[in-house]
Amino acid sequence: MLRLPAQLAAILALLFVIVVLSFSFYAAPFPVVFRQAMYYFVALVSGHVMSTLTEKRERMLFLQRRLLVSAKKSAEEALEKVEEARREKERLIAAINHDLRQPMTAAVMHLDVLQRNVERRDFVGVADQSRKARAAIDLLGGSLDHVLNAADDERALDNFHLEHVDISLVLRTLLDTYSPQAERLGLRCRIRLPAGPLFVVSNRQSLFRVLGNLVTNALKFTPASVDGTNGVLITASVRGGACRIEVIDTGIGISSEKIDEIWLPYHQLNSNQQDRMNGLGLGLFLVRRIVDRLPGHQITVRSRLGRGTRFTVTIPCGGISNDSVDAVKSAVEPHLDEAALEPLSGAYVLLLEDDREARVAICELLEEWGVIVASGSNMESLKASHDEAERMVDAIVSDYSLQSGLNGLDAFDTIDAWLGYSPKRVLITGEDLTDTAQILASPSLTVLRKPFSPSALAGHLLAAVESSRRLEAS
């Protein structure tokens, strides 16, 4: 009875008492029946109280057990998520390291050849190797930025800035970057360019990232041949109003039943035909992710086991007229000659950068352009440097993340208070600050994302100097 719910126990006990007393009236004198009734009454009340207390205790223990089991399960799930996040971080760091090795290696090789050309006074070779090293370094910075962004599940479509991209320039840069690795492996890396200019609507760095991963993958799984004909061919053509870029290799190929598995993250297909280089299986996963996020872009794959693989990236062609080809080429690959940089000669710029190497590099670049620079690692040293100049400031350049918790936006306000006026401002940052209210509200402020090219910085400074001189003239 004590294990039953309190109400049920009370009802059963009351029915039992009524039945027993009814028979007692016929079988015993009244005093005996009365004593029996009192006995049953006390037993009934006591049983009800005990049943109630026991039920409450059992319910409490039951709930506590459930809470304990639920808490244990939640703790195990949380621990598993933490462990998975740790493994994901380690994998991503390893993937970044893996994907940055190639352009870094290419840059080192080009710089070594450049140094030898300098020693031989081969200035044509110096210019060529400088261009190739610069392309490799640009790819290095772009790869770092895009491997992090592409691995972010919350990556927004709007963060991919669409532009007209010269496919010939992209393929030539890929050839310069990956040819050293192909030669080291005993392979050939070739490109087949269209006869005329071919522009697509894409994101230049994203396209580098996609094609670079495809070429790396092709070289990794293509064995060297005795006659040296094995390798990778990259072609570009126009079909049906779209550009088709194909990366074709003569490698080990992929079986038809395994073809869909190549897009899975951290997945390597097992093959007994060749000892594969260690990899994390992130390359094609990130390729598919980037392509899916670029409007109008598609990627397909065809492969035959033992014969090779063909990846095809389809991109919308740019609706660009022949009259504007030169302008687009200039935007894709800006070239600043002495005449273009002439307006910067004599300009006065304040530079706030707490990283010494970066500050020295930017100062030397600006001075090469004829700019007068007052620089500092903090507000005090910058003010002391500026007070010695006693000149009107044409532009202020500052890093966003500074020491002592100060950011570049706050620094700009402080500098404006010193000067009593607001020159054009260039904010250097590695973060996405496009939606920051303080930036949106400041028309005199422009943002320069890291890594940036010297020409990009020059463009901002040229606009600032032009604005400053218009104000002086008025």
C-alpha positions as CSV (number, residue, x, y, z in Angstrom):
1,M,0.0,0.0,0.0
2,L,2.8,2.4,0.9
3,R,4.3,2.1,-2.7
4,L,0.9,3.1,-4.3
5,P,-0.1,6.7,-5.0
6,A,-1.5,8.4,-2.0
7,Q,-5.1,8.9,-3.3
8,L,-5.4,5.3,-4.6
9,A,-4.0,3.9,-1.3
10,A,-6.6,6.0,0.7
11,I,-9.5,4.9,-1.5
12,L,-8.5,1.2,-1.2
13,A,-8.0,1.4,2.5
14,L,-11.4,3.2,3.0
15,L,-13.2,0.5,1.0
16,F,-11.5,-2.2,3.0
17,V,-12.6,-0.6,6.3
18,I,-16.2,-0.2,5.2
19,V,-16.4,-3.8,4.1
20,V,-14.8,-5.1,7.4
21,L,-17.0,-3.0,9.6
22,S,-20.2,-4.0,7.7
23,F,-19.5,-7.7,8.5
24,S,-18.5,-6.8,12.1
25,F,-21.9,-5.3,12.9
26,Y,-23.5,-8.7,12.3
27,A,-20.8,-10.8,14.0
28,A,-19.7,-8.8,17.1
29,P,-21.1,-6.5,19.9
30,F,-21.0,-2.7,19.4
31,P,-18.0,-2.0,21.7
32,V,-15.9,-4.4,19.8
33,V,-17.0,-2.9,16.5
34,F,-16.3,0.6,17.8
35,R,-12.8,-0.5,18.8
36,Q,-12.2,-2.0,15.4
37,A,-13.5,1.1,13.7
38,M,-11.1,3.3,15.7
39,Y,-8.3,0.9,15.0
40,Y,-9.0,1.0,11.3
41,F,-9.4,4.8,11.4
42,V,-6.0,5.3,13.0
43,A,-4.4,2.8,10.6
44,L,-6.1,4.5,7.6
45,V,-4.9,8.0,8.6
46,S,-1.4,6.8,9.4
47,G,-1.2,4.8,6.1
48,H,-2.4,7.9,4.2
49,V,0.2,10.1,5.8
50,M,2.9,7.5,5.2
51,S,1.8,7.0,1.6
52,T,1.8,10.7,1.0
53,L,5.3,11.2,2.4
54,T,6.6,8.1,0.6
55,E,5.1,9.2,-2.7
56,K,6.7,12.7,-2.3
57,R,10.0,11.2,-1.5
58,E,9.8,8.7,-4.5
59,R,8.8,11.5,-6.8
60,M,11.6,13.7,-5.6
61,L,14.1,10.9,-6.0
62,F,12.7,10.1,-9.5
63,L,13.0,13.7,-10.6
64,Q,16.5,13.9,-9.2
65,R,17.6,10.8,-11.0
66,R,16.1,12.2,-14.2
67,L,17.9,15.5,-13.7
68,L,21.1,13.7,-13.0
69,V,20.8,11.6,-16.1
70,S,19.9,14.7,-18.2
71,A,22.8,16.7,-16.7
72,K,25.2,13.8,-17.3
73,K,24.0,13.5,-20.9
74,S,24.3,17.3,-21.5
75,A,27.8,17.3,-20.0
76,E,28.9,14.5,-22.2
77,E,27.4,16.3,-25.3
78,A,29.1,19.5,-24.3
79,L,32.4,17.7,-23.8
80,E,32.1,16.0,-27.2
81,K,31.4,19.4,-28.8
82,V,34.4,20.9,-27.1
83,E,36.5,18.0,-28.2
84,E,35.2,18.2,-31.8
85,A,35.8,21.9,-31.9
86,R,39.4,21.3,-30.7
87,R,39.9,18.6,-33.4
88,E,38.3,21.0,-36.0
89,K,40.7,23.8,-35.0
90,E,43.7,21.5,-35.2
91,R,42.6,20.2,-38.6
92,L,41.9,23.8,-39.9
93,I,45.3,25.0,-38.7
94,A,47.0,22.1,-40.4
95,A,45.0,22.7,-43.5
96,I,46.0,26.4,-43.6
97,N,49.6,25.3,-43.1
98,H,49.3,22.8,-45.9
99,D,47.6,25.2,-48.4
100,L,50.1,28.0,-47.8
101,R,53.2,25.9,-48.4
102,Q,52.8,26.0,-52.2
103,P,52.7,29.8,-52.9
104,M,55.3,30.3,-50.1
105,T,57.7,27.7,-51.8
106,A,57.1,29.3,-55.2
107,A,57.9,32.8,-53.8
108,V,61.1,31.6,-52.2
109,M,62.2,29.9,-55.5
110,H,61.4,33.0,-57.6
111,L,63.3,35.3,-55.1
112,D,66.3,33.0,-55.3
113,V,66.3,33.2,-59.1
114,L,65.8,37.0,-58.8
115,Q,68.9,37.2,-56.6
116,R,71.0,35.3,-59.1
117,N,69.7,37.6,-61.9
118,V,70.7,40.6,-59.9
119,E,74.2,39.2,-59.5
120,R,74.4,38.6,-63.2
121,R,72.9,42.1,-63.9
122,D,70.1,40.4,-65.9
123,F,67.5,43.1,-65.3
124,V,65.0,41.6,-67.7
125,G,65.1,38.4,-65.6
126,V,64.9,40.5,-62.4
127,A,61.7,42.2,-63.6
128,D,60.2,38.8,-64.6
129,Q,61.1,37.1,-61.3
130,S,59.9,40.1,-59.3
131,R,56.5,39.8,-61.1
132,K,56.3,36.1,-60.4
133,A,57.3,36.4,-56.8
134,R,54.8,39.2,-56.3
135,A,52.1,37.0,-57.8
136,A,53.0,34.1,-55.5
137,I,52.9,36.4,-52.4
138,D,49.5,37.8,-53.5
139,L,48.3,34.3,-53.8
140,L,49.7,33.5,-50.4
141,G,47.8,36.3,-48.7
142,G,44.6,35.6,-50.7
143,S,44.8,31.9,-49.8
144,L,45.2,32.6,-46.1
145,D,42.2,34.9,-46.2
146,H,40.0,32.6,-48.2
147,V,40.8,29.3,-46.4
148,L,39.6,30.9,-43.2
149,N,36.5,32.4,-44.8
150,A,35.6,29.3,-46.7
151,A,35.8,27.2,-43.6
152,D,33.3,29.4,-41.8
153,D,29.8,27.9,-41.9
154,E,28.3,31.4,-41.5
155,R,30.1,32.9,-44.5
156,A,27.8,35.3,-46.2
157,L,27.3,35.6,-49.9
158,D,27.7,39.4,-49.8
159,N,31.3,39.0,-48.6
160,F,32.2,37.8,-52.1
161,H,32.8,41.0,-54.0
162,L,32.1,40.3,-57.7
163,E,34.3,41.9,-60.3
164,H,35.5,41.5,-63.8
165,V,38.4,39.0,-63.8
166,D,40.9,38.5,-66.6
167,I,41.1,34.7,-67.0
168,S,44.4,35.0,-68.9
169,L,46.0,36.8,-66.0
170,V,44.6,34.2,-63.6
171,L,45.9,31.2,-65.6
172,R,49.4,32.8,-66.1
173,T,49.7,33.4,-62.4
174,L,48.7,29.8,-61.7
175,L,51.4,28.6,-64.1
176,D,54.1,30.8,-62.5
177,T,53.1,29.6,-59.1
178,Y,52.8,25.8,-59.6
179,S,55.3,25.2,-62.4
180,P,58.2,24.9,-59.8
181,Q,56.3,22.1,-58.0
182,A,55.5,20.3,-61.2
183,E,59.1,20.4,-62.3
184,R,60.2,19.1,-58.9
185,L,57.8,16.1,-59.3
186,G,58.9,15.4,-62.9
187,L,55.6,16.7,-64.3
188,R,54.5,19.3,-66.8
189,C,52.1,22.2,-66.0
190,R,50.7,23.9,-69.1
191,I,48.0,26.4,-69.9
192,R,45.9,26.9,-73.0
193,L,44.7,30.5,-73.3
194,P,41.9,31.8,-75.5
195,A,42.8,33.8,-78.6
196,G,41.4,37.1,-77.4
197,P,40.6,38.7,-74.0
198,L,38.3,36.7,-71.8
199,F,36.7,38.3,-68.7
200,V,34.4,36.7,-66.3
201,V,32.2,37.9,-63.4
202,S,33.7,36.4,-60.3
203,N,35.9,37.1,-57.3
204,R,39.6,37.1,-58.2
205,Q,41.0,35.7,-54.9
206,S,38.2,33.1,-54.7
207,L,38.9,32.0,-58.2
208,F,42.7,31.7,-57.4
209,R,41.7,29.6,-54.4
210,V,39.5,27.2,-56.4
211,L,41.9,26.7,-59.3
212,G,44.9,26.5,-57.0
213,N,43.4,23.7,-55.1
214,L,42.4,21.8,-58.2
215,V,46.0,22.2,-59.6
216,T,47.5,21.1,-56.3
217,N,45.2,18.1,-56.2
218,A,46.0,17.1,-59.8
219,L,49.8,17.3,-59.2
220,K,49.5,15.3,-56.0
221,F,47.8,12.4,-57.7
222,T,49.6,12.3,-61.0
223,P,52.7,10.0,-61.2
224,A,55.7,11.1,-63.2
225,S,56.3,9.3,-66.5
226,V,59.5,8.2,-68.2
227,D,59.0,10.4,-71.2
228,G,58.0,13.4,-69.1
229,T,54.6,13.8,-70.7
230,N,52.4,13.4,-67.6
231,G,51.2,16.5,-65.9
232,V,48.4,19.0,-65.7
233,L,46.7,21.1,-68.4
234,I,44.6,24.1,-67.6
235,T,42.4,25.4,-70.4
236,A,39.8,28.2,-70.8
237,S,37.1,28.4,-73.5
238,V,33.7,30.0,-74.0
239,R,30.6,27.8,-74.6
240,G,27.0,28.9,-74.5
241,G,27.8,32.4,-73.1
242,A,29.8,31.0,-70.2
243,C,33.5,30.5,-69.5
244,R,34.7,26.9,-69.0
245,I,38.0,26.5,-67.1
246,E,39.2,22.9,-67.2
247,V,41.9,21.3,-65.0
248,I,42.9,18.1,-66.7
249,D,45.5,15.6,-65.3
250,T,46.8,12.2,-66.3
251,G,46.8,10.8,-62.8
252,I,45.5,7.8,-61.0
253,G,41.8,8.8,-61.5
254,I,38.8,8.1,-59.4
255,S,36.4,5.2,-59.6
256,S,32.8,6.0,-60.5
257,E,31.4,4.7,-57.2
258,K,33.8,7.0,-55.3
259,I,33.3,10.1,-57.3
260,D,30.8,11.8,-54.9
261,E,33.0,11.2,-51.9
262,I,35.7,13.6,-53.0
263,W,33.7,16.6,-51.8
264,L,33.4,15.3,-48.2
265,P,35.5,17.2,-45.6
266,Y,38.5,15.3,-44.1
267,H,38.0,12.5,-46.5
268,Q,40.8,10.8,-48.5
269,L,39.9,8.1,-51.0
270,N,41.9,4.9,-50.5
271,S,43.9,3.8,-53.5
272,N,46.4,1.0,-53.8
273,Q,47.7,2.4,-57.1
274,Q,49.9,5.1,-55.6
275,D,51.1,6.1,-52.2
276,R,49.3,9.3,-51.7
277,M,50.9,12.3,-50.0
278,N,49.5,13.0,-46.6
279,G,46.5,15.4,-46.8
280,L,43.5,16.4,-44.7
281,G,41.0,16.1,-47.5
282,L,39.8,19.7,-47.1
283,G,40.9,21.0,-50.5
284,L,38.0,19.8,-52.7
285,F,35.5,20.4,-49.8
286,L,36.5,24.1,-49.7
287,V,36.5,24.3,-53.5
288,R,32.9,23.1,-53.6
289,R,32.0,25.4,-50.8
290,I,33.4,28.5,-52.6
291,V,31.9,27.6,-55.9
292,D,28.4,27.1,-54.3
293,R,28.6,30.6,-52.8
294,L,29.6,32.4,-56.0
295,P,26.5,33.3,-58.1
296,G,26.3,31.4,-61.4
297,H,29.4,29.3,-60.7
298,Q,29.3,25.5,-61.1
299,I,31.9,22.7,-60.9
300,T,31.7,19.2,-62.3
301,V,34.1,16.3,-62.5
302,R,34.7,13.4,-64.8
303,S,37.3,10.7,-64.2
304,R,38.4,7.3,-65.3
305,L,40.4,5.0,-63.0
306,G,44.0,4.9,-64.1
307,R,43.4,7.4,-66.9
308,G,43.1,10.8,-65.2
309,T,40.5,13.4,-64.0
310,R,38.9,16.5,-65.5
311,F,37.5,19.2,-63.3
312,T,35.4,21.8,-65.1
313,V,34.5,25.2,-63.5
314,T,31.8,27.1,-65.3
315,I,31.7,30.9,-64.7
316,P,29.4,33.6,-66.2
317,C,31.3,35.7,-68.8
318,G,31.6,39.4,-68.2
319,G,29.5,41.6,-70.4
320,I,32.3,44.0,-71.2
321,S,32.9,45.9,-74.4
322,N,36.2,46.1,-76.3
323,D,36.4,49.8,-75.5
324,S,36.6,49.1,-71.8
325,V,39.0,46.2,-71.9
326,D,42.0,48.4,-71.1
327,A,40.2,50.0,-68.1
328,V,39.3,46.6,-66.7
329,K,42.8,45.3,-67.2
330,S,44.0,48.3,-65.3
331,A,41.6,47.6,-62.4
332,V,42.6,43.9,-62.3
333,E,46.3,44.5,-62.5
334,P,47.0,48.1,-61.7
335,H,50.3,49.5,-62.8
336,L,51.5,52.8,-61.2
337,D,54.3,54.4,-63.1
338,E,56.2,57.5,-62.1
339,A,53.7,59.8,-63.8
340,A,50.8,58.3,-61.9
341,L,52.6,58.7,-58.6
342,E,53.8,62.2,-59.3
343,P,50.9,63.9,-57.3
344,L,52.1,62.2,-54.1
345,S,55.5,63.9,-54.2
346,G,55.6,66.4,-51.3
347,A,52.4,65.1,-49.7
348,Y,52.4,64.9,-45.9
349,V,51.0,61.8,-44.3
350,L,50.7,60.7,-40.7
351,L,51.2,56.9,-40.1
352,L,50.1,55.2,-36.8
353,E,51.3,51.5,-36.7
354,D,52.5,49.7,-33.6
355,D,54.1,46.8,-35.5
356,R,57.7,48.0,-36.2
357,E,58.3,45.9,-39.3
358,A,55.0,47.0,-40.9
359,R,55.6,50.6,-39.9
360,V,59.2,50.7,-41.4
361,A,58.0,48.9,-44.6
362,I,55.1,51.4,-45.2
363,C,57.3,54.4,-44.4
364,E,59.9,53.2,-46.9
365,L,57.3,52.7,-49.6
366,L,55.7,56.1,-49.0
367,E,59.1,57.8,-49.1
368,E,59.9,56.0,-52.3
369,W,56.8,57.8,-53.7
370,G,58.1,61.1,-52.5
371,V,55.7,61.3,-49.5
372,I,56.8,63.1,-46.3
373,V,55.9,60.8,-43.4
374,A,55.5,61.4,-39.7
375,S,55.1,58.0,-38.0
376,G,54.7,56.6,-34.5
377,S,54.0,53.4,-32.7
378,N,51.6,55.2,-30.3
379,M,49.7,58.5,-30.0
380,E,52.5,60.2,-28.0
381,S,55.3,59.4,-30.4
382,L,53.1,60.2,-33.4
383,K,52.2,63.6,-31.9
384,A,55.9,64.4,-31.1
385,S,56.9,63.5,-34.7
386,H,54.1,65.7,-36.2
387,D,54.8,68.7,-33.9
388,E,58.3,68.9,-35.5
389,A,56.9,69.0,-39.0
390,E,54.4,71.9,-38.6
391,R,52.6,71.1,-41.9
392,M,49.1,70.6,-43.1
393,V,48.3,66.9,-43.1
394,D,47.0,65.5,-46.4
395,A,46.0,62.0,-45.0
396,I,46.2,59.8,-41.9
397,V,47.0,56.1,-42.2
398,S,46.4,53.9,-39.1
399,D,46.1,50.2,-38.3
400,Y,42.9,49.2,-36.7
401,S,44.2,47.1,-33.8
402,L,46.6,49.1,-31.7
403,Q,48.2,48.6,-28.3
404,S,46.6,49.5,-25.0
405,G,43.1,48.6,-26.3
406,L,43.0,51.6,-28.6
407,N,41.7,51.2,-32.1
408,G,42.3,53.2,-35.3
409,L,38.8,54.8,-35.3
410,D,39.4,56.2,-31.8
411,A,42.9,57.3,-32.9
412,F,41.5,59.2,-35.8
413,D,39.1,61.2,-33.5
414,T,42.0,62.0,-31.2
415,I,44.2,63.2,-34.1
416,D,41.4,65.3,-35.5
417,A,41.2,67.0,-32.1
418,W,45.0,67.8,-32.3
419,L,44.8,69.2,-35.7
420,G,41.5,71.1,-35.5
421,Y,40.5,69.7,-38.9
422,S,39.7,66.3,-40.4
423,P,42.0,65.1,-43.2
424,K,41.2,62.0,-45.3
425,R,41.8,58.8,-43.3
426,V,42.8,55.3,-44.4
427,L,42.2,52.5,-41.9
428,I,44.2,49.3,-42.4
429,T,42.6,46.2,-41.0
430,G,42.4,42.4,-41.3
431,E,38.8,42.4,-40.1
432,D,35.5,42.9,-41.9
433,L,34.4,46.3,-40.7
434,T,32.1,47.3,-43.6
435,D,29.0,47.4,-41.5
436,T,30.5,49.3,-38.6
437,A,28.3,52.3,-37.8
438,Q,31.3,54.6,-37.2
439,I,32.7,53.8,-40.7
440,L,29.4,54.1,-42.5
441,A,28.9,57.6,-40.9
442,S,32.4,58.9,-42.0
443,P,32.6,59.8,-45.7
444,S,36.3,60.9,-45.3
445,L,37.2,57.3,-44.1
446,T,38.3,54.5,-46.4
447,V,39.1,50.9,-45.3
448,L,42.1,48.9,-46.7
449,R,41.9,45.2,-46.0
450,K,45.0,43.2,-45.3
451,P,46.8,41.9,-47.3
452,F,46.7,44.9,-49.6
453,S,48.8,45.9,-52.6
454,P,51.0,49.0,-52.7
455,S,48.8,50.2,-55.7
456,A,45.7,50.0,-53.5
457,L,47.3,52.2,-50.8
458,A,48.5,54.6,-53.5
459,G,45.0,54.9,-54.9
460,H,43.6,55.9,-51.5
461,L,46.4,58.4,-50.9
462,L,46.1,59.9,-54.4
463,A,42.4,60.5,-53.8
464,A,43.2,62.1,-50.4
465,V,45.9,64.4,-51.8
466,E,43.6,65.5,-54.6
467,S,40.9,66.3,-52.1
468,S,43.3,68.1,-49.8
469,R,44.7,70.3,-52.6
470,R,41.2,71.2,-53.8
471,L,40.4,72.4,-50.3
472,E,43.7,74.4,-50.2
473,A,42.8,76.0,-53.6
474,S,39.4,77.0,-52.5
